[in-house]
Amino acid sequence: MLKSEQEALQMLANAAVTYASRKLAEVGISAGDAESVATALVSVSTKVAQAQALFRACTPLMQGDIS
């Protein structure tokens, strides 16, 4: 059970990091650059609108579209 909206946003960011990191590795992005992306993704989890935009942006990645 979620304790707060913030916890839900953090879970969303963590899921996005996992998928984005995997897809970046598949297309040959370096580990250092992928880490920078992961850090940026987690940083937006504190703001509802940004977290929602993050989810919408990562949805195609989660569905396998890397174009």
C-alpha positions in Angstrom: 0.0 0.0 0.0 1.3 3.4 -1.0 1.9 5.9 1.8 1.8 9.0 -0.2 1.6 10.6 -3.6 5.4 11.2 -3.3 6.0 7.5 -2.9 3.9 6.8 -6.0 5.8 9.4 -8.0 9.1 7.8 -6.8 7.9 4.4 -7.9 7.0 5.8 -11.3 10.4 7.4 -11.7 12.1 4.2 -10.7 10.2 2.2 -13.3 11.1 4.8 -16.0 14.7 4.6 -15.0 14.7 0.9 -15.5 13.1 0.9 -18.9 15.0 4.0 -20.2 18.4 2.5 -19.0 17.7 -0.8 -20.8 16.7 0.9 -24.0 19.6 3.3 -24.0 22.0 0.3 -23.5 20.3 -1.5 -26.4 21.1 1.4 -28.8 24.7 1.8 -27.6 24.5 4.7 -25.2 27.4 4.6 -22.7 26.8 3.7 -19.1 27.9 7.1 -17.9 25.4 8.8 -20.2 22.7 6.4 -19.1 23.5 7.2 -15.5 23.0 10.9 -16.2 19.6 10.2 -17.7 18.7 8.0 -14.7 19.6 10.8 -12.3 17.5 13.3 -14.3 14.6 11.0 -14.4 14.6 10.5 -10.6 15.0 14.3 -10.0 11.6 15.0 -11.7 9.8 12.6 -9.4 9.2 15.4 -6.9 6.9 17.3 -9.2 3.6 15.8 -10.3 3.4 17.5 -13.7 7.0 16.5 -14.5 6.5 13.0 -13.3 3.4 12.6 -15.5 5.2 14.0 -18.5 8.1 11.6 -17.8 5.7 8.7 -17.8 4.1 9.8 -21.1 7.6 10.2 -22.6 8.8 6.8 -21.5 5.6 4.9 -22.5 6.9 4.4 -26.1 10.2 3.1 -24.7 8.3 0.6 -22.5 6.4 -0.5 -25.6 9.7 -1.1 -27.5 9.6 2.0 -29.7 13.1 3.6 -29.7 12.7 5.7 -32.8 
